[in-house]
């Protein structure tokens, strides 16, 4: 039987690998650089959950190789511990411990001692969540509510402003999930993240397709009033269609100032059906809270003039290939995929079920709102307009 030779990568190759992975290259593209299978590259990246391990560095106060060579020469000359420490400007205990743990005065060698110190420094530091199980339980509970690590970290800071023991960074949470060797959070919690993959991937990619079509009489987003652009006043919304299996779809609407979400059940993606659903949804709110709607260039909004005539709400359209101009809506659609994953038939969801999903999202704290919830901000706005 012929066995495959195990693949090894040099430190330089691994560095290039991590650099390309962070830049958004696929596993196949990275593997092509080394003429290897993508599985061999994945094996390297997956060891730390797709997170590049920090470059090893010596502690600033640790003995250097030059100091160890000085100790080795002084020991060979028979000098005392105190005279060696005085020459180096180190504590006698530091010099004594260094000699004792590396063979004693008879066998001390600078290079071997330096290598041994480098190897001993590999001991990993236990992360905060592994040390504080009570905090880990709080984080676990919030992740199971489909909160993102950043929302959990921000909520802890907002809720316990004077308690440092209830602080943990979102990066620590991510690393505890992706790097299971830490033993802090269970791997099963990965399924509650917005992106359920088991390895971190670069954000330098987009899944948005090109322009859908031409819209007659479309008013460009560049003509949208400044009050909508800077989110100074409420009532300016961003919208899109979210698609599911079997030609199913729903309309997603996000208020720009508060990030409040509304979902509308849509029976079809033709413009007449979509516009009818949006008109019905718009009539649920007073005019003060629904002044404009920004959409992409999808043909489902070809009937935008009928929508404006029926609701007195102006529709603005993004520039071609510019989904980022509806950033609040794009971000919220990503969050929605935790509740409505790709590949499911959305048509089976009733309007009441969609309202319940929107309510859950509206009750999740947002970093951009100072970790308040969209529901809190929107209800405050409703109270002011009422």
Secondary structure, 3 states (H helix, E strand, C coil): CCCCCCCCCCHHHHHHHHHHHHCCCCHHHHHHHHCCCHHHHHHHHHCCCCCCCCCCCCCCCCCCHHHHHHHHHHHHCCCCHHHHHHHHCCCHHHHHHHHHCCCHHHHCCHHHHHHHHHHHCCCCCCCHHHHCHHHHHHHHHHHHCCCCHHHHHHHHHHHCCCCHHHCCCHHHHHHHHHCHHHCCCCHHHHHHCCCCCCCCCCCCCCCCCCCCCCCCCCCEHHHCCHHHHCCCCCCEEEEEEEEECCCEEEEEEEECCCCCEEEEEECCCCHHHHHHHHHHHHCCCCHHHCCEEEECCCHHHCCHHHHHHHHCCEEEECCCCCHHHHHHHHHHHHHHCCCCCCCCCHHHCCHHHHHHHHHHHHCCECHHHCCCEHHHHHHHHHHHHC
